[in-house]
Amino acid sequence: MKHNILIMLALVSAVAAAAGPKEDELGIPLPAFPKAENLIEFYVSAATRNHFFIDSPNLSVGADGVVRYVLVVKTAGGATNTSFEGIDCRSDEYRLYATGHSDGSWARARLSVWRPIENESVNGDHAALSRDYFCPEGLPIADAAAGRAALRTGTSPVGPE
């Protein structure tokens, strides 16, 4: 019995270490809720009918190299999904920090862990953001202005110098 408990403690410890923050991510404040006039639409794929947007004022690049942003997805059926997320360009992973409610409030994600970015044919928003806008050559954009410019022009920015 003690052996099983030790094994379970080791597994929980390993999972917690793998899901641990890159800097002090647990203390990251939630952003202001997005406003329609600040949304920049970006292209994901011809395979989706959804529309994808980044909230311009809430795009940032942390000292830890993580690109953080508010994503708004307007589905073909009329629903709107809002989330506060981050992309680690060096490891090609993304993380959900919080989801938005229709009343303009945030709920922190119950399970906020780094997940691999997969190039899905439908709703491949994380892959598009990483590949086409926020992570030129696998490195984070130099600053939020570079990300906003890439989103507005639809062209990949030059990597940080």
C-alpha positions in Angstrom: 0.0 0.0 0.0 2.8 2.5 0.9 4.5 1.6 -2.4 1.4 2.5 -4.4 1.0 5.8 -2.5 4.6 6.7 -3.2 4.2 5.9 -6.9 1.0 8.0 -7.1 2.8 10.9 -5.3 5.7 10.7 -7.8 3.2 10.7 -10.7 1.3 13.7 -9.4 4.6 15.6 -8.8 5.8 14.8 -12.3 2.5 16.0 -13.9 2.5 19.2 -11.7 6.1 19.9 -12.8 5.2 19.4 -16.5 2.2 21.7 -16.2 4.2 24.3 -14.1 4.4 27.9 -15.2 7.1 29.2 -17.5 7.6 32.3 -15.4 5.0 33.2 -12.8 2.0 32.4 -15.0 -0.3 31.7 -12.1 -0.1 35.3 -11.2 -0.9 36.7 -14.6 -3.8 39.1 -14.3 -6.8 38.6 -16.5 -7.0 41.2 -19.3 -9.8 43.6 -20.0 -12.7 42.0 -21.9 -12.4 42.6 -25.7 -14.4 45.3 -27.5 -15.6 44.8 -31.0 -13.8 47.8 -32.4 -10.4 46.4 -31.3 -10.7 43.0 -32.9 -8.4 42.1 -35.8 -9.6 39.3 -38.0 -7.1 36.7 -39.1 -7.2 33.9 -41.7 -7.0 30.3 -40.4 -8.1 28.0 -43.2 -10.6 27.5 -46.1 -11.8 24.4 -44.2 -13.6 26.5 -41.5 -16.6 28.8 -41.7 -15.7 30.4 -38.4 -14.2 33.8 -38.0 -11.2 34.3 -35.8 -10.1 37.6 -34.2 -7.3 38.8 -31.8 -8.1 41.7 -29.4 -5.5 44.2 -30.3 -4.9 45.9 -26.9 -4.5 42.5 -25.2 -1.7 41.2 -27.4 1.6 41.0 -25.6 5.0 39.3 -25.5 6.2 38.4 -22.0 9.7 38.5 -20.6 9.4 34.7 -20.7 8.9 34.8 -24.5 5.3 33.7 -24.3 2.9 35.5 -26.7 -0.3 36.2 -24.8 -3.6 37.3 -26.4 -7.3 37.3 -26.3 -8.9 35.1 -29.0 -12.5 35.6 -30.2 -14.1 33.0 -32.4 -17.4 33.7 -34.1 -18.9 30.5 -35.2 -20.9 29.9 -38.4 -23.9 29.2 -36.1 -23.7 32.6 -34.4 -22.0 31.7 -31.1 -19.1 33.8 -29.9 -16.2 32.1 -27.9 -13.7 34.3 -26.1 -10.5 33.0 -24.4 -7.3 34.3 -22.9 -4.4 32.2 -24.2 -0.6 32.0 -24.7 1.7 30.5 -27.2 5.2 29.4 -26.4 6.9 29.6 -29.8 10.1 27.7 -28.7 8.2 24.6 -27.6 5.3 25.0 -30.1 2.7 24.8 -27.3 -0.3 26.8 -26.3 -2.1 27.3 -23.0 -5.6 28.4 -22.1 -5.6 30.8 -19.1 -9.3 31.8 -19.0 -12.6 31.7 -20.9 -14.9 34.6 -21.4 -18.6 34.8 -20.5 -21.3 36.7 -22.4 -21.6 39.1 -19.5 -18.0 40.3 -20.0 -16.5 38.4 -17.1 -13.6 35.8 -17.1 -13.4 32.4 -15.6 -9.9 31.0 -15.0 -9.3 27.7 -16.7 -9.6 24.7 -14.4 -6.8 22.9 -16.1 -4.3 25.4 -17.5 -1.6 23.2 -19.0 0.7 23.6 -22.0 -0.6 21.5 -24.9 1.1 20.8 -28.3 0.0 22.9 -31.2 -1.5 20.6 -33.9 -2.2 21.7 -37.4 -5.8 20.7 -37.6 -7.7 21.1 -40.9 -10.7 22.7 -39.2 -10.3 25.4 -36.6 -6.5 25.3 -36.6 -6.3 28.7 -35.0 -3.4 27.9 -32.8 -1.3 26.5 -35.7 -2.2 29.6 -37.8 -1.3 32.0 -35.0 2.0 30.3 -34.4 3.0 29.6 -38.0 1.7 32.7 -39.7 1.7 35.5 -37.2 3.4 35.1 -33.8 6.3 32.7 -34.2 8.5 33.5 -37.2 11.2 30.9 -37.5 10.0 29.3 -34.2 10.8 32.4 -32.2 8.4 34.9 -30.6 7.6 38.2 -32.3 9.7 41.1 -31.1 6.7 42.9 -29.6 3.0 43.3 -29.8 3.2 45.9 -32.6 4.9 43.3 -34.8 2.0 40.8 -34.1 -0.6 43.4 -34.8 1.1 44.3 -38.1 1.2 40.7 -39.1 -2.4 40.2 -38.3 -3.5 43.3 -40.2 -1.4 42.5 -43.3 -1.7 38.8 -43.3 2.0 38.4 -43.6 4.5 36.7 -41.3 6.7 39.1 -39.4 10.4 38.9 -39.4 11.9 37.1 -36.4 13.3 39.1 -33.4 16.8 40.5 -34.0 
